[in-house]
Amino acid sequence: MGSTEMIKSKKLALAIALGLIITVTPASAATKSPTPTPKATATKKVTPTPTPKATATKKAPVKKAPVKKAPVKKKKKKVVKLTPSPSPKWPPTGFKTDPLGETKLYMKIPTAKELVGILSAKTALSSQIKACTKFTCGAVSVASEIGCRWWQVTGDLVGATSTENRTLKTFGKVTTSVTASDPQKVVTILLITTEPIGSGHIISNISADCNQGDPAGPIPNTEYRAVG
């Protein structure tokens, strides 16, 4: 076989051998160019840079900001507003007057509870009430629409005639005079006798006079006269 045929056979064999990768072989590529051998290149040895050592640094002390104290709030003084006392109801509740209401005078016999409250507020009456721990006494509250220069109150000392006879009998009369009172002002008056407590007597038939003239005698004054 000639050299020309040998070359064709090599080409054919090369084409068959490379058929899995190369599908078209250029006609101009008669021979395969030799693969250049890579040249060895010198590599420069790199010296690792030493890691810098960590150095401890002293931190400056942190200055704490001064804590401001909250200002003390002064408590406001409570202002107490004084309201005037309401005017007493007029005419006074529970008081009696004349049937026609012409005199404008009012009277009431206080209960024991009411009398205790009145005595606690009136120091003058508190001193007088000591006599009532020994003697029979009565009490009355009076008021006038126009006021009085002085009051005169009278009453009867009454009780059973005897142990066997329970018929009421008058044993004496008491008259008490007191000073002036303002318009629509309630005044409580004590009627003190010289009859000892324990006989069962009471003060009854009480009446009151509001006087605008001059008194006939000293005021205050109390007179008791026994009836035989």
ChimeraX attribute file (.defattr): number of C-alpha atoms within 10 A of each C-alpha:
attribute: neighborCount
match mode: 1-to-1
recipient: residues
	/A:1	5
	/A:2	6
	/A:3	8
	/A:4	8
	/A:5	10
	/A:6	11
	/A:7	13
	/A:8	12
	/A:9	12
	/A:10	12
	/A:11	15
	/A:12	12
	/A:13	12
	/A:14	12
	/A:15	16
	/A:16	13
	/A:17	11
	/A:18	12
	/A:19	12
	/A:20	8
	/A:21	9
	/A:22	10
	/A:23	10
	/A:24	8
	/A:25	11
	/A:26	7
	/A:27	6
	/A:28	6
	/A:29	8
	/A:30	11
	/A:31	9
	/A:32	8
	/A:33	7
	/A:34	6
	/A:35	6
	/A:36	6
	/A:37	6
	/A:38	6
	/A:39	6
	/A:40	6
	/A:41	6
	/A:42	6
	/A:43	6
	/A:44	6
	/A:45	6
	/A:46	6
	/A:47	6
	/A:48	6
	/A:49	6
	/A:50	6
	/A:51	6
	/A:52	6
	/A:53	6
	/A:54	6
	/A:55	6
	/A:56	6
	/A:57	6
	/A:58	6
	/A:59	6
	/A:60	6
	/A:61	6
	/A:62	6
	/A:63	6
	/A:64	6
	/A:65	6
	/A:66	6
	/A:67	6
	/A:68	6
	/A:69	6
	/A:70	6
	/A:71	6
	/A:72	6
	/A:73	6
	/A:74	6
	/A:75	6
	/A:76	6
	/A:77	6
	/A:78	6
	/A:79	6
	/A:80	6
	/A:81	6
	/A:82	6
	/A:83	6
	/A:84	6
	/A:85	6
	/A:86	6
	/A:87	7
	/A:88	11
	/A:89	8
	/A:90	10
	/A:91	16
	/A:92	16
	/A:93	10
	/A:94	10
	/A:95	15
	/A:96	15
	/A:97	16
	/A:98	11
	/A:99	7
	/A:100	7
	/A:101	10
	/A:102	8
	/A:103	14
	/A:104	16
	/A:105	22
	/A:106	22
	/A:107	22
	/A:108	19
	/A:109	17
	/A:110	17
	/A:111	10
	/A:112	10
	/A:113	8
	/A:114	10
	/A:115	15
	/A:116	12
	/A:117	10
	/A:118	17
	/A:119	16
	/A:120	11
	/A:121	10
	/A:122	11
	/A:123	11
	/A:124	10
	/A:125	15
	/A:126	14
	/A:127	10
	/A:128	14
	/A:129	17
	/A:130	10
	/A:131	14
	/A:132	17
	/A:133	11
	/A:134	14
	/A:135	15
	/A:136	21
	/A:137	22
	/A:138	20
	/A:139	20
	/A:140	20
	/A:141	18
	/A:142	26
	/A:143	28
	/A:144	21
	/A:145	16
	/A:146	14
	/A:147	20
	/A:148	21
	/A:149	15
	/A:150	19
	/A:151	24
	/A:152	20
	/A:153	21
	/A:154	20
	/A:155	22
	/A:156	26
	/A:157	26
	/A:158	19
	/A:159	18
	/A:160	17
	/A:161	13
	/A:162	10
	/A:163	7
	/A:164	7
	/A:165	8
	/A:166	10
	/A:167	11
	/A:168	13
	/A:169	15
	/A:170	18
	/A:171	18
	/A:172	18
	/A:173	20
	/A:174	22
	/A:175	20
	/A:176	20
	/A:177	23
	/A:178	20
	/A:179	15
	/A:180	16
	/A:181	19
	/A:182	14
	/A:183	12
	/A:184	22
	/A:185	16
	/A:186	19
	/A:187	18
	/A:188	19
	/A:189	18
	/A:190	19
	/A:191	26
	/A:192	22
	/A:193	26
	/A:194	17
	/A:195	18
	/A:196	14
	/A:197	15
	/A:198	9
	/A:199	10
	/A:200	10
	/A:201	20
	/A:202	18
	/A:203	22
	/A:204	16
	/A:205	10
	/A:206	19
	/A:207	14
	/A:208	20
	/A:209	16
	/A:210	21
	/A:211	14
	/A:212	12
	/A:213	9
	/A:214	8
	/A:215	15
	/A:216	6
	/A:217	8
	/A:218	10
	/A:219	15
	/A:220	12
	/A:221	12
	/A:222	18
	/A:223	14
	/A:224	19
	/A:225	14
	/A:226	14
	/A:227	11
	/A:228	6
